Amino acid sequence: MLEKSKMKRLNELARKKKEGDLTEEEQKEQEMLRQEYLAVFREGARQTIENMTVIDPEGTDVTPDKVKALRNKTVH
């Protein structure tokens, strides 16, 4: 998760942008914070998918092979 102070700043910049008052420096800061936020979000989503197991109604593990491969790749 992105640090609270960074998330707060990103939200401040978003509000300020809606008002049309961002300086060039603030635009660069906002882009940097967005990229950091997206990287953290993507990593969390990847971890969630890798840790997922899909079970069908009969109790059989039907987790996609691609997910199993990702899981095995990160273990090694």
HUWOWO-V961046 format. One record per run of one state. SS is the DSSP state (A for helix, B for strand, O for the rest). FROM is the first residue (numbers start at 1). TO is the last residue. If there is no record, write none. Layout:
ss=SS from=FROM to=TO
ss=SS from=FROM to=TO
//
This chain:
ss=O from=1 to=3
ss=A from=4 to=19
ss=O from=20 to=23
ss=A from=24 to=50
ss=O from=51 to=54
ss=B from=55 to=55
ss=O from=56 to=60
ss=B from=61 to=61
ss=O from=62 to=64
ss=A from=65 to=75
ss=O from=76 to=76
//
